[in-house]
Amino acid sequence: MTGTGIYLLWTIFAAATVASVGAVAWRLRRGEQRRRALAAAARRLGLEFQAAATVLAAPDYRNLHIFSQGRERTYRNILTGKADGTDGVIISDYQYTTGDGRNTSTCGQTVALLSYQKGDLPRFELRPETLFDKIEAVFGYQDIDFKESPSFSKLYLVRGPDEAAVRALFGLDLRRFFESHPGWCVDGRGPWLAVYRHGRLVPPDALPAFLDEAKLLLVALPGGKAT
């Protein structure tokens, strides 16, 4: 290889290295800005703030669908306490990795864990239904449909091991609530409810609105009145 060729390769390598370092620095700076903004939001909401944790302070939260996904699970920017209108809330930026080898992807979202006062939620998962879900349903993948609420069943996939209990939970009023509030993902079991939008981190200035929406969802559940 000529001296010119070696010089060009070195220039490309150096530029790529600078770009990579710059991208890492940008992500770190953005992460720190988010941490500070969420810490300030926690103070305004009367909640405690923790930058990171290995586990969440909620009994059996790992039994919820969202927290059993993937690997390399991380919990950051954790807000805990009794926000106005809740019996207990934990809000966290939760991230996990799926796939193997070169085909990996990372999914991060802000999740609100709300205390369900009655403490007897059946295990269930609700999320927006995709075309892929519809195809899987043809091959036996569980999707609890409600024939009397076609709009709800078109918007959402619902499943759970005790179908009768899940159907009893999702009465007409709750189905109508979700029809008018599309896009939510909700996991429930026992005393906890996880509320989030898949793959979406809530901007710090939108955190109060996110919490208010989560509380509305809690109130929509049978016996789920906020305190």
Stockholm file with secondary structure:
# STOCKHOLM 1.0

chainA/1-227         MTGTGIYLLWTIFAAATVASVGAVAWRLRRGEQRRRALAAAARRLGLEFQAAATVLAAPDYRNLHIFSQGRERTYRNILTGKADGTDGVIISDYQYTTGDGRNTSTCGQTVALLSYQKGDLPRFELRPETLFDKIEAVFGYQDIDFKESPSFSKLYLVRGPDEAAVRALFGLDLRRFFESHPGWCVDGRGPWLAVYRHGRLVPPDALPAFLDEAKLLLVALPGGKAT
#=GR chainA/1-227 SS CCHHHHHHHHHHHHHHHHHHHHHHHHHHHHHHHHHHHHHHHHHHHTCEEEEEESSCSSTTGGGSGGGGSSEEEEEEEEEEECCTTCSCEEEEEEEEEEEETTEEEEEEEEEEEEECTTCCEEEEEEEECCHHHHHHHHTTCCCCCCTTCHHHHHHEEEECSCHHHHHHHSCHHHHHHHHTSTTCEEEEEETEEEEECTTCCCCGGGHHHHHHHHHHHHHHSTTCCCC
#=GC SS_cons         CCHHHHHHHHHHHHHHHHHHHHHHHHHHHHHHHHHHHHHHHHHHHTCEEEEEESSCSSTTGGGSGGGGSSEEEEEEEEEEECCTTCSCEEEEEEEEEEEETTEEEEEEEEEEEEECTTCCEEEEEEEECCHHHHHHHHTTCCCCCCTTCHHHHHHEEEECSCHHHHHHHSCHHHHHHHHTSTTCEEEEEETEEEEECTTCCCCGGGHHHHHHHHHHHHHHSTTCCCC
//
